[in-house]
Amino acid sequence: MSLVQPTRRPTAAELLSGLAWPIRARGTARARGRSIGQALGPAIRAFLDEDVAHLDRLRPEPLGREAARRLALTFAAPIADLLPEVMAEIEGLAEGAGIPLADALILQLRRELAAPGTGPVVAGAAQPEDRSGGLEGCTTLAFTGADGRSLIAQTADLPGDMDGLGTVLDLDGDGPGGRSLAWAPLGQLGFLGLNQAGLAIGINMVVAPGWQVAPPPYLIVRHLLGLADADAAEAAIARLPRATSRCYTLADGTGHRMIETTIDSCRRLDPGPGLPQARLAHCNHYLHPDLAPLDRVPAWSSTRLRTARLDEIFAQSPWAEGAAGADDARAVLADHANAPLSICAHGRNSPRLGRTVASVILDPAARRMDVALGTACDTPFTTHRLEDASWNG
């Protein structure tokens, strides 16, 4: 009998822990993807080996690697047809990481594969609850700072034991948006970020019925980061088919807005004229009256409790005076009121329930992204900037 103990393989989070951020990806779309894959390859391969990128920790019954690959490949054609530059990045990612294209697609489709839709609305039938997790998810705030500039502050709250699995990417771009800075889970090409043109994008989970095979929202965000402004981004959201429902937050030099979507409808939320801070806030249920009847957020979600807490915060100084800035937004992201159902979410001992894995402040006018790779209460923020010789900010 051998007494040699098998060597424990490092986890994906351990492999990421020694990397310096951001990962810089230059050149054509395929070259950018290849650079990301090469830099993150060992962690990506380990992540895929960990219950299929942790997907099987979310599902009531495991999906398995081969079934996940088959499902992921069904999304390849619509992504390639509608977002060819993004598909080229995914192909480059697969090449650089030394994985099949199907595995690279799995990484872009974690939410869709964890819970493949809530099904069509059937008159008189009870709608099933989505219990895959993520609905104690992201809290997003867009507001006019004390200096008059629009800012976005967001927690990135994810289910599936995603602590330590966030990445910061510095990406060349082919479109008018130019270069972009993004935070995204390991191997994913989009989630939230800002670009050189001065457009910032955040995102929240919302759930309406009728998900479909189409580009997933996080890849739509990757596409939006190539655009010049919030008007162009809003038009693209309305034009593109969407696999699943989300709320997109957009900010640029003209102000900020939120776009709530189902797979086939969009509604815009703007700051109210009576708000001294000219702000918007969103958790994980629909706010627009046209879409609220479609909401399928589970009753156990903390979304309404977090929204009520935001209303309390905004009634206090300095928000009530319209004098809040980035430091005040950081304090909101670190808020523990009503814990464990708080804005700063430390989890509830289940991989199916979301927890804060990153906290982000986006300042599009300054081309600046401040990121804490964890909860804002106990993780330092690091500042990342897009340098632009033509812009004197």
Disulfide bonds with the S-S distance in Angstrom:
none
